[in-house]
Amino acid sequence: MTSADKLQSFTTKPRVFILSDISNEPDDAESLCRYLLYANQFETEGLVACTSTWMKNKVCPQDMEKIVDAYAGAVDNLNKHAHPSWQYPTAEHLRGLIRKGAETYGMTAVGDDIPLSEGAKLLLERIVAPSRQPLWVLCWGGTNTLAQVLLKIDTDFTPEDSARLMSRIRVYAISDQDDTGAWIRNNFSDVFYIASVHGWNQYGIAAWTGISGEKYYGFDQGGPDSAKVQKEWLKKNIQIGPLGSAYPDYMFIPEGDTPTFLYLIQNGLGISEFPDYGSWGGRYMKMDISSSGLNSNHYGDAVDRVEGKDGKIYTSNHATIWRWREAFQNDFAARIQWTLNDEITKANHHPVISINSAAGIQPVRIEAEAGSKVILDATWTYDPDPNDTLTFKWFHYKEPSATQWWVDAEVADVSIQNMDDEGRKVEVTLPPADRCAVDRISRKPVERGQLLHLILEVTDNGTPPLTSYRRVLIQATNKKLLGGGQGADAIGDAMKKL
């Protein structure tokens, strides 16, 4: 018998504040429907209807209210499929978070003599409120609500208090959808800000379109499996039940805004403070790593190399998202099933991973000498649904260890050998020191080498199958300063030696 107290639990809830140009097209409504299926993982602190380049002079909070009304018919069943300590918020609570942003476009809402919108007042209140957790501002439309608040903080607070408040803010924006995004990054470069940057309206270049956009935008043809983002699949698996019935048909691509919170999903894969580690919401790297006063806290698109459905290797920013599509779409469909069933035994639930006797979703951190062997034991991993069987897949996620596109030249393979038939227990052999603990140009050995990323992916055989993850971070060390060789102080000198 499935027991609710054996379901996945968490240690904290990310604080989330959503800005949405809902009703400019259907995708914001789609994303809000999916977001509410994960609402027990988040501390939702605001739902603000805003403008964008696509809807410049009105906002539609009433459409947020309609979706929350649909959620009201699903929340009781959702709670039957959640750990008792991690229940879903009430619909009444969520309705109380809905506000209007400025009903004007972009920078016309920003200025010392322009009053804050109701949405901006709530955002300021949430930023100022004492908390040990950062506030994630997820921008599904224009960012003038955030711009209003940043200007207010900069104007009304001392430089020390302003810096302290801004250090609490984390932004994930779906590209720029008005003229305030660039203004924010130029004027408040210390604000943690994830966003694809590209030519205006060239959204097909952006990483977030990897959620579902390969046919519409024409990228990575043959790589992503498009079946589970098509209208037929959505109609059968998503647009059912009290909440799923509020999920509209897409116009261009479905759920363009969803990567913002997939990035924060607590499934053991992503680590929110490290965008370069990769998650269901993509992988991003700092755009400026200089030590000058212009050092920016803006993260832009990175790339992964992924084997596609056709067996070919695709290297793209889109692949940092579509590589996980099978898992996150199955996850979506399973949660819709939760809304339909009032008994825990009538739906599938996630595997719970334990590595080296440590349960949970936090990364496992290990220090090990280059060339040494490490044992990783997931024997105590279990599925809360007693009749499910589990499949274990360990893999070396090389891209987060690399600083450039040419990953194989920089990151050597980690050997992973099964120690049992299922693959619950593995022996990991680190690369030798000259491949993971020397400077690439000077070839001088270093005491602390690369941070190596291993992922354990555990999938059950329920309907639909569900996947949980656990990241293992192995810090390669080189205490005896082994390896190295003839190097150079500059790349030109190094090339002369080839």
VEXDREN-2710 file (C-alpha; in Angstrom, 1 decimal):
% VEXDREN-2710
k/r/px/py/pz
1/MET/0.0/0.0/0.0
2/THR/1.4/3.4/-1.0
3/SER/1.9/5.6/2.1
4/ALA/1.8/9.4/1.7
5/ASP/4.6/9.9/4.2
6/LYS/6.9/7.9/1.9
7/LEU/6.4/10.4/-1.0
8/GLN/9.2/12.8/-1.9
9/SER/9.7/15.6/0.6
10/PHE/11.9/18.7/0.5
11/THR/14.0/20.9/2.8
12/THR/12.8/24.3/1.6
13/LYS/10.4/26.0/-0.8
14/PRO/11.8/28.5/-3.4
15/ARG/10.0/31.9/-3.1
16/VAL/8.4/32.7/-6.4
17/PHE/6.8/35.9/-7.8
18/ILE/5.3/35.7/-11.4
19/LEU/4.9/38.5/-13.9
20/SER/2.7/37.4/-16.8
21/ASP/1.3/39.1/-19.9
22/ILE/-1.5/36.5/-19.7
23/SER/-4.0/36.5/-22.6
24/ASN/-1.6/38.1/-25.1
25/GLU/-1.7/34.5/-26.4
26/PRO/-2.6/31.2/-24.8
27/ASP/0.9/30.1/-23.6
28/ASP/0.9/32.1/-20.3
29/ALA/-2.4/30.4/-19.3
30/GLU/-0.9/27.0/-20.2
31/SER/2.2/27.7/-18.1
32/LEU/0.1/28.9/-15.1
33/CYS/-1.9/25.6/-15.3
34/ARG/1.3/23.6/-15.1
35/TYR/2.8/25.8/-12.4
36/LEU/-0.1/25.2/-10.1
37/LEU/0.5/21.4/-10.3
38/TYR/3.8/22.1/-8.6
39/ALA/2.5/24.8/-6.2
40/ASN/3.3/22.6/-3.2
41/GLN/7.0/22.9/-4.0
42/PHE/7.0/26.7/-4.1
43/GLU/6.1/29.6/-1.8
44/THR/4.1/31.6/-4.3
45/GLU/4.3/35.3/-3.3
46/GLY/2.7/37.1/-6.2
47/LEU/0.8/36.7/-9.5
48/VAL/0.9/39.9/-11.4
49/ALA/-0.7/40.5/-14.8
50/CYS/1.6/42.8/-16.8
51/THR/2.0/44.2/-20.3
52/SER/4.5/43.3/-23.0
53/THR/5.4/44.2/-26.6
54/TRP/2.4/42.0/-27.6
55/MET/-0.1/43.6/-25.3
56/LYS/1.0/47.1/-24.5
57/ASN/-2.0/48.9/-22.9
58/LYS/-4.0/46.4/-20.8
59/VAL/-3.5/43.6/-18.3
60/CYS/-5.8/40.6/-17.7
61/PRO/-5.7/39.5/-14.0
62/GLN/-9.2/38.1/-14.5
63/ASP/-7.7/35.3/-16.6
64/MET/-5.4/34.3/-13.7
65/GLU/-8.5/34.2/-11.5
66/LYS/-10.2/31.8/-13.9
67/ILE/-7.3/29.4/-13.8
68/VAL/-7.1/29.6/-10.0
69/ASP/-10.8/28.8/-9.9
70/ALA/-10.1/25.7/-12.0
71/TYR/-7.3/24.8/-9.5
72/ALA/-9.9/25.0/-6.7
73/GLY/-11.6/21.9/-8.2
74/ALA/-8.3/20.0/-8.2
75/VAL/-6.5/20.9/-5.0
76/ASP/-8.1/18.4/-2.7
77/ASN/-7.1/15.5/-5.0
78/LEU/-3.6/17.0/-5.5
79/ASN/-3.1/16.9/-1.7
80/LYS/-3.9/13.2/-1.7
81/HIS/-0.7/12.7/-3.8
82/ALA/1.6/15.0/-1.9
83/HIS/3.6/14.4/1.3
84/PRO/1.7/15.5/4.4
85/SER/4.3/18.1/5.1
86/TRP/4.2/19.5/1.6
87/GLN/0.6/20.2/0.9
88/TYR/-0.8/22.5/-1.8
89/PRO/-1.9/26.1/-1.1
90/THR/-5.6/26.8/-1.1
91/ALA/-7.2/28.5/-4.1
92/GLU/-8.3/31.3/-1.8
93/HIS/-4.7/32.0/-0.8
94/LEU/-3.6/32.1/-4.5
95/ARG/-6.4/34.4/-5.4
96/GLY/-5.2/36.8/-2.8
97/LEU/-1.9/37.1/-4.6
98/ILE/-3.3/38.3/-8.0
99/ARG/-2.5/42.0/-8.8
100/LYS/-2.4/44.3/-11.8
101/GLY/0.8/45.6/-13.1
102/ALA/1.1/49.0/-14.9
103/GLU/-1.3/49.2/-17.8
104/THR/1.2/50.9/-20.1
105/TYR/4.3/49.7/-22.1
106/GLY/7.8/49.3/-20.8
107/MET/9.7/52.4/-19.7
108/THR/6.6/54.6/-19.8
109/ALA/5.8/53.0/-16.4
110/VAL/9.2/53.8/-14.9
111/GLY/10.2/57.1/-13.4
112/ASP/10.7/58.9/-10.1
113/ASP/7.3/60.7/-10.4
114/ILE/5.4/57.6/-11.6
115/PRO/3.5/55.8/-8.8
116/LEU/4.0/52.1/-8.3
117/SER/1.4/49.7/-9.7
118/GLU/-0.4/47.4/-7.3
119/GLY/1.7/44.6/-8.6
120/ALA/4.9/46.6/-8.0
121/LYS/3.8/47.4/-4.5
122/LEU/3.4/43.7/-3.7
123/LEU/6.7/42.9/-5.3
124/LEU/8.5/45.6/-3.2
125/GLU/6.8/44.3/-0.1
126/ARG/8.0/40.7/-0.8
127/ILE/11.6/41.9/-1.4
128/VAL/11.7/44.0/1.7
129/ALA/10.2/41.2/3.9
130/PRO/12.9/39.5/6.0
131/SER/13.7/36.0/4.6
132/ARG/16.7/33.8/4.3
133/GLN/15.5/32.7/0.9
134/PRO/16.0/34.7/-2.3
135/LEU/12.9/35.8/-4.2
136/TRP/12.7/34.4/-7.7
137/VAL/10.9/36.8/-10.1
138/LEU/9.7/34.8/-13.1
139/CYS/9.1/37.1/-16.1
140/TRP/6.7/35.7/-18.6
141/GLY/6.1/39.1/-20.3
142/GLY/7.5/42.6/-19.9
143/THR/9.6/43.5/-16.9
144/ASN/8.4/47.0/-16.1
145/THR/6.9/45.9/-12.8
146/LEU/10.4/44.8/-11.7
147/ALA/11.9/48.0/-13.2
148/GLN/9.6/50.1/-11.1
149/VAL/10.6/48.4/-7.9
150/LEU/14.3/48.4/-8.6
151/LEU/14.2/52.2/-9.2
152/LYS/12.2/52.7/-6.0
153/ILE/14.8/50.7/-4.0
154/ASP/17.7/52.6/-5.6
155/THR/16.0/55.9/-4.8
156/ASP/14.5/55.4/-1.4
157/PHE/17.2/53.3/0.4
158/THR/20.8/53.9/1.3
159/PRO/23.4/52.4/-1.0
160/GLU/24.1/49.7/1.6
161/ASP/20.4/48.8/2.1
162/SER/19.8/48.9/-1.6
163/ALA/22.6/46.5/-2.3
164/ARG/21.3/44.2/0.4
165/LEU/17.8/44.2/-1.0
166/MET/18.9/43.6/-4.5
167/SER/21.1/40.7/-3.5
168/ARG/17.8/38.9/-2.5
169/ILE/16.4/39.0/-6.0
170/ARG/16.8/36.3/-8.7
171/VAL/15.3/36.8/-12.1
172/TYR/14.5/34.4/-14.9
173/ALA/13.1/36.3/-17.9
174/ILE/11.7/34.8/-21.1
175/SER/14.0/37.0/-23.3
176/ASP/13.1/40.7/-23.4
177/GLN/9.5/41.5/-24.1
178/ASP/9.6/45.2/-23.5
179/ASP/12.4/47.9/-23.3
180/THR/12.9/47.6/-19.5
181/GLY/14.9/44.3/-19.5
182/ALA/18.0/45.9/-21.1
183/TRP/17.6/48.9/-18.8
184/ILE/17.6/46.7/-15.7
185/ARG/20.7/44.8/-16.8
186/ASN/22.6/48.0/-17.7
187/ASN/21.6/49.9/-14.5
188/PHE/21.5/47.1/-12.0
189/SER/24.2/44.7/-13.2
190/ASP/24.6/43.1/-9.8
191/VAL/21.0/41.7/-9.9
192/PHE/21.1/37.9/-10.6
193/TYR/19.4/37.8/-14.0
194/ILE/18.9/34.8/-16.4
195/ALA/17.8/35.7/-19.9
196/SER/18.5/34.8/-23.5
197/VAL/19.8/37.8/-25.3
198/HIS/19.3/38.1/-29.1
199/GLY/18.0/40.3/-31.9
200/TRP/14.5/41.7/-31.1
201/ASN/11.7/39.2/-31.6
202/GLN/14.2/36.5/-32.8
203/TYR/12.9/34.2/-30.1
204/GLY/13.8/31.1/-32.1
205/ILE/17.4/31.7/-31.1
206/ALA/16.6/31.6/-27.4
207/ALA/17.2/28.6/-25.2
208/TRP/13.7/28.6/-23.8
209/THR/12.1/27.7/-27.1
210/GLY/13.6/24.2/-26.6
211/ILE/10.5/23.6/-24.5
212/SER/8.5/22.9/-27.6
213/GLY/9.5/25.1/-30.5
214/GLU/11.6/23.0/-32.9
215/LYS/8.9/22.7/-35.6
216/TYR/7.7/26.3/-35.4
217/TYR/11.2/27.8/-35.3
218/GLY/13.0/25.0/-37.3
219/PHE/16.0/24.3/-35.0
220/ASP/17.5/20.9/-34.2
221/GLN/15.4/19.0/-36.8
222/GLY/15.3/15.3/-36.0
223/GLY/16.7/15.8/-32.5
224/PRO/13.8/16.4/-30.2
225/ASP/10.9/14.0/-30.0
226/SER/7.9/16.3/-30.8
227/ALA/5.2/13.8/-30.1
228/LYS/4.5/15.0/-26.5
229/VAL/4.1/18.6/-27.4
230/GLN/1.6/18.1/-30.1
231/LYS/-2.1/19.0/-29.7
232/GLU/-3.2/15.4/-29.9
233/TRP/-1.1/14.3/-27.0
234/LEU/-2.1/17.4/-25.0
235/LYS/-5.8/16.8/-25.6
236/LYS/-5.5/13.2/-24.4
237/ASN/-3.1/13.7/-21.4
238/ILE/-3.4/17.3/-20.2
239/GLN/-6.7/18.9/-21.2
240/ILE/-8.7/16.7/-18.9
241/GLY/-10.1/17.1/-15.4
242/PRO/-10.9/20.3/-13.5
243/LEU/-7.5/22.0/-14.0
244/GLY/-6.5/20.5/-17.3
245/SER/-9.8/21.7/-18.8
246/ALA/-8.5/25.3/-18.3
247/TYR/-5.4/24.5/-20.4
248/PRO/-6.0/26.2/-23.8
249/ASP/-4.9/25.1/-27.2
250/TYR/-1.6/26.7/-28.2
251/MET/-1.3/29.3/-31.0
252/PHE/2.4/29.4/-31.8
253/ILE/4.3/27.1/-29.4
254/PRO/3.0/25.7/-26.1
255/GLU/4.3/26.9/-22.8
256/GLY/7.1/29.2/-23.8
257/ASP/7.2/30.6/-20.2
258/THR/7.4/27.2/-18.4
259/PRO/11.2/26.9/-18.4
260/THR/11.3/29.6/-15.7
261/PHE/9.8/27.4/-13.1
262/LEU/11.1/24.1/-14.5
263/TYR/14.4/25.6/-13.6
264/LEU/13.3/25.6/-10.0
265/ILE/11.6/22.2/-9.8
266/GLN/12.9/20.2/-6.9
267/ASN/13.6/16.9/-8.6
268/GLY/17.3/16.5/-7.7
269/LEU/18.7/17.7/-11.0
270/GLY/19.0/21.5/-10.9
271/ILE/20.7/23.7/-8.2
272/SER/19.1/27.1/-8.6
273/GLU/22.1/29.2/-7.6
274/PHE/24.2/27.6/-10.3
275/PRO/22.6/28.2/-13.7
276/ASP/25.6/26.6/-15.4
277/TYR/24.9/23.2/-13.8
278/GLY/21.8/22.6/-16.0
279/SER/18.2/21.7/-15.2
280/TRP/14.8/21.1/-16.8
281/GLY/14.8/24.8/-17.4
282/GLY/18.0/24.9/-19.4
283/ARG/21.7/25.7/-18.8
284/TYR/23.1/29.3/-18.6
285/MET/26.5/30.8/-18.0
286/LYS/27.7/34.2/-16.8
287/MET/28.1/36.6/-19.7
288/ASP/30.8/38.6/-18.1
289/ILE/33.5/37.1/-15.9
290/SER/35.8/40.1/-15.8
291/SER/37.0/41.5/-12.5
292/SER/36.3/45.1/-13.5
293/GLY/33.6/47.2/-12.0
294/LEU/31.4/46.3/-15.0
295/ASN/31.2/42.7/-13.8
296/SER/27.6/41.6/-14.5
297/ASN/25.5/39.0/-12.8
298/HIS/23.7/38.2/-16.0
299/TYR/23.5/34.7/-17.2
300/GLY/23.0/33.9/-20.9
301/ASP/22.5/30.7/-23.0
302/ALA/25.0/27.8/-22.8
303/VAL/25.0/24.7/-25.0
304/ASP/24.7/20.9/-24.4
305/ARG/25.6/18.1/-26.7
306/VAL/22.7/15.6/-26.8
307/GLU/21.9/12.6/-28.8
308/GLY/18.6/13.2/-30.6
309/LYS/15.8/10.9/-31.5
310/ASP/17.5/10.2/-34.9
311/GLY/20.7/9.1/-33.2
312/LYS/22.7/12.2/-34.3
313/ILE/24.5/14.5/-31.8
314/TYR/23.0/18.0/-31.5
315/THR/25.0/20.8/-30.0
316/SER/22.7/23.7/-29.1
317/ASN/21.2/25.9/-26.4
318/HIS/17.8/24.5/-27.2
319/ALA/19.1/21.0/-26.3
320/THR/19.7/22.1/-22.7
321/ILE/15.9/21.9/-22.4
322/TRP/14.6/19.4/-24.9
323/ARG/17.0/16.7/-23.7
324/TRP/14.7/16.4/-20.6
325/ARG/11.4/16.6/-22.4
326/GLU/10.3/12.9/-22.1
327/ALA/10.7/13.2/-18.3
328/PHE/9.1/16.6/-17.8
329/GLN/6.1/15.8/-20.1
330/ASN/5.5/12.5/-18.3
331/ASP/5.7/14.4/-15.0
332/PHE/3.1/16.9/-16.3
333/ALA/0.7/14.1/-17.3
334/ALA/1.2/12.2/-14.0
335/ARG/0.2/15.3/-12.0
336/ILE/-2.9/15.8/-14.2
337/GLN/-3.8/12.2/-13.1
338/TRP/-3.4/13.3/-9.5
339/THR/-6.1/15.9/-10.1
340/LEU/-8.5/13.1/-11.3
341/ASN/-8.0/10.6/-8.5
342/ASP/-8.8/11.0/-4.8
343/GLU/-6.9/7.8/-3.8
344/ILE/-3.2/7.6/-3.6
345/THR/-3.1/4.1/-5.0
346/LYS/-4.7/5.2/-8.3
347/ALA/-1.8/7.2/-9.7
348/ASN/2.0/7.1/-10.1
349/HIS/4.5/8.8/-7.8
350/HIS/8.2/9.7/-8.0
351/PRO/11.1/7.4/-7.0
352/VAL/13.0/8.6/-3.8
353/ILE/16.7/8.4/-4.3
354/SER/19.3/7.7/-1.6
355/ILE/23.1/7.7/-2.4
356/ASN/25.6/6.5/0.2
357/SER/22.9/6.5/2.8
358/ALA/22.0/10.1/2.2
359/ALA/18.3/10.5/1.1
360/GLY/16.8/13.6/-0.4
361/ILE/17.3/15.8/-3.4
362/GLN/20.4/17.7/-2.4
363/PRO/23.6/17.1/-4.4
364/VAL/26.1/14.6/-3.0
365/ARG/29.5/16.3/-2.6
366/ILE/32.7/14.3/-2.7
367/GLU/36.4/15.2/-2.8
368/ALA/38.6/12.6/-4.5
369/GLU/42.1/12.5/-5.9
370/ALA/42.5/12.5/-9.6
371/GLY/42.8/8.9/-10.9
372/SER/41.2/7.4/-7.8
373/LYS/38.1/5.3/-7.5
374/VAL/34.8/6.3/-5.8
375/ILE/31.9/4.0/-4.8
376/LEU/28.4/5.4/-5.2
377/ASP/25.7/3.3/-3.6
378/ALA/22.0/3.9/-4.3
379/THR/20.8/0.6/-2.8
380/TRP/18.3/2.3/-0.5
381/THR/16.5/4.1/-3.3
382/TYR/12.8/3.2/-3.4
383/ASP/9.6/3.8/-5.1
384/PRO/6.6/4.7/-2.9
385/ASP/4.3/2.7/-5.2
386/PRO/5.2/-0.8/-4.0
387/ASN/4.5/-2.6/-7.3
388/ASP/6.8/-0.4/-9.4
389/THR/10.2/-1.4/-10.6
390/LEU/13.1/1.0/-11.1
391/THR/15.7/1.6/-13.8
392/PHE/19.0/3.2/-12.8
393/LYS/21.0/5.3/-15.2
394/TRP/24.2/7.0/-14.2
395/PHE/25.9/9.4/-16.6
396/HIS/28.7/12.0/-16.7
397/TYR/27.3/15.4/-17.4
398/LYS/30.4/16.9/-19.0
399/GLU/29.2/20.3/-20.1
400/PRO/29.0/22.0/-16.6
401/SER/32.7/21.3/-16.1
402/ALA/33.7/23.0/-19.3
403/THR/34.4/26.7/-20.0
404/GLN/34.0/26.5/-23.7
405/TRP/32.2/24.8/-26.6
406/TRP/34.9/22.2/-27.3
407/VAL/34.0/20.0/-24.3
408/ASP/35.9/16.9/-25.1
409/ALA/39.2/18.8/-25.3
410/GLU/38.7/20.1/-21.8
411/VAL/36.7/17.4/-19.9
412/ALA/37.9/13.8/-19.9
413/ASP/35.5/10.9/-19.5
414/VAL/34.7/9.5/-16.1
415/SER/34.5/5.8/-16.1
416/ILE/31.3/4.3/-14.5
417/GLN/31.1/0.6/-13.9
418/ASN/28.1/-1.2/-12.5
419/MET/28.7/-3.3/-9.4
420/ASP/25.4/-5.1/-9.5
421/ASP/22.9/-6.2/-12.1
422/GLU/20.5/-3.2/-11.6
423/GLY/23.2/-0.5/-11.5
424/ARG/22.2/0.6/-8.0
425/LYS/25.9/0.5/-7.0
426/VAL/28.7/1.8/-9.2
427/GLU/32.4/2.3/-9.2
428/VAL/33.5/5.6/-10.6
429/THR/37.1/6.2/-11.8
430/LEU/38.3/9.8/-12.1
431/PRO/40.5/10.9/-14.9
432/PRO/44.2/11.1/-14.2
433/ALA/45.7/14.4/-12.9
434/ASP/46.9/15.6/-16.3
435/ARG/43.3/15.4/-17.6
436/CYS/41.4/17.0/-14.7
437/ALA/43.9/18.8/-12.5
438/VAL/46.3/20.9/-14.6
439/ASP/45.9/24.3/-16.2
440/ARG/45.0/23.9/-19.9
441/ILE/47.5/26.4/-21.2
442/SER/50.4/26.6/-18.7
443/ARG/50.1/22.8/-18.1
444/LYS/51.0/23.5/-14.4
445/PRO/49.4/21.0/-11.9
446/VAL/46.8/22.5/-9.5
447/GLU/45.8/21.2/-6.1
448/ARG/42.0/21.5/-6.9
449/GLY/41.1/20.6/-10.4
450/GLN/37.7/20.2/-12.1
451/LEU/34.4/19.9/-10.5
452/LEU/33.0/16.8/-12.1
453/HIS/29.2/16.2/-12.5
454/LEU/27.6/12.8/-12.3
455/ILE/23.8/12.4/-12.6
456/LEU/21.8/9.4/-11.3
457/GLU/18.5/9.2/-13.2
458/VAL/16.0/6.8/-11.7
459/THR/12.8/6.0/-13.6
460/ASP/9.9/3.8/-12.5
461/ASN/7.6/1.7/-14.7
462/GLY/4.4/3.4/-13.7
463/THR/1.8/5.1/-16.0
464/PRO/3.2/7.4/-17.1
465/PRO/6.8/6.6/-16.0
466/LEU/8.3/9.2/-13.5
467/THR/11.9/10.2/-13.2
468/SER/13.9/11.5/-10.2
469/TYR/17.5/12.6/-10.2
470/ARG/20.4/13.0/-7.9
471/ARG/23.5/15.0/-8.8
472/VAL/26.9/13.9/-7.5
473/LEU/29.6/16.7/-7.5
474/ILE/33.1/15.2/-7.3
475/GLN/35.8/17.8/-6.7
476/ALA/39.0/16.4/-8.3
477/THR/42.1/17.0/-6.1
478/ASN/45.8/16.7/-6.9
479/LYS/47.5/17.0/-3.5
480/LYS/50.9/15.8/-4.8
481/LEU/50.7/18.2/-7.8
482/LEU/51.1/15.3/-10.3
483/GLY/50.8/15.6/-14.1
484/GLY/51.3/18.7/-16.2
485/GLY/54.0/19.1/-18.7
486/GLN/55.4/21.5/-21.2
487/GLY/53.1/24.5/-21.4
488/ALA/53.1/28.2/-22.2
489/ASP/52.0/31.5/-20.9
490/ALA/49.9/32.3/-23.9
491/ILE/47.9/30.3/-26.4
492/GLY/50.2/31.4/-29.3
493/ASP/53.2/30.0/-27.6
494/ALA/51.3/26.8/-26.8
495/MET/50.4/26.3/-30.4
496/LYS/54.0/26.6/-31.5
497/LYS/54.7/23.5/-29.5
498/LEU/52.2/21.4/-31.2
END
